Amino acid sequence: MWRLVYVVGRNLYRLPGIIGHMRKLIAKEPYSEKENYAYLKWITDEILRTGHIRLEGHGMEHLPQEGGYLMCPNHQGKLDAYAIVAMHDNTCTAVMDEAKSYTIFIREIIDMMRGKRLELNNPRKAVGVIKAITEEVAAGRRYILFPESGYTKEKKNSLIPFKAGCFKISVNSKMPIVPVVLVDTYKAFNSLQLTPVTAQVHFLPPIYYEEFKDLKTVEIASLVQTRIQQKLDELLV
């Protein structure tokens, strides 16, 4: 928490200019995903630099070079999506809880990425959002979606059960699932630590459609969670 205050404080003088530029990119036609993503990566680099956060990236060679896919990370805190963006060179976007997506700066980030807002307690509306994401993934977009939905301060490097509904995207789009393992990202903004921190991002080998096409979504959720847990166990010994 204190690091987040520290980062905001260090960048407060230029925050209006950053938000203003994001809004220009949002309104700009035609929309340039590459230009917007490049600016997002710059913002991410500044958050890491001013927050004294060091990231280690592993497994980038596993990322499919063509076509869309769904990245499914464990969820630890506010840094998570930025950590993935920092290590993910090709354009990608994200799905976020609608209730948390309209605060200043976060609203601009989601709109600049052309991300999706998911109303967690509205299954009827969620169906439409999931359908839209499925169509975009099938057309080649890359999405970050957290199957745990949320996190708590106590969660740290542990997992909670993955929700099955999000895996309908991969079943219906027939595109790969990339499990992503985040280690110690909670130390950045979800702990009282102010000293420099190091966190890790691990992209695991993709799970292709042929491997999960005959599974139910609850079985796919279990499969992805198991692979992430196995990697966590290996890293945290």
Buried (B, 14 or more C-beta within 10 A) or exposed (E): BEBBEBBBEEBEEEEEEBBEBBBEBBEEEEEEBEEBBEBBBEBBBBBBEBBBBEBEBBBEEBBBEEBBBBBBBBBBBBBBBBBBBBBBEEBBBBBBBBEEBEEEEEBBBBBBBBBBBBBBEEEEBBEEBBEEBBBBBBEEBBBBBBBBBEBEEEBBBEBBEBBBBBBBBBBBBBBBBBBBBBBBBBBBBBBEBEEEBEBBBBBBEBBBBEEBEEBEBBEBBBBBBEBBBEBBEEBEE
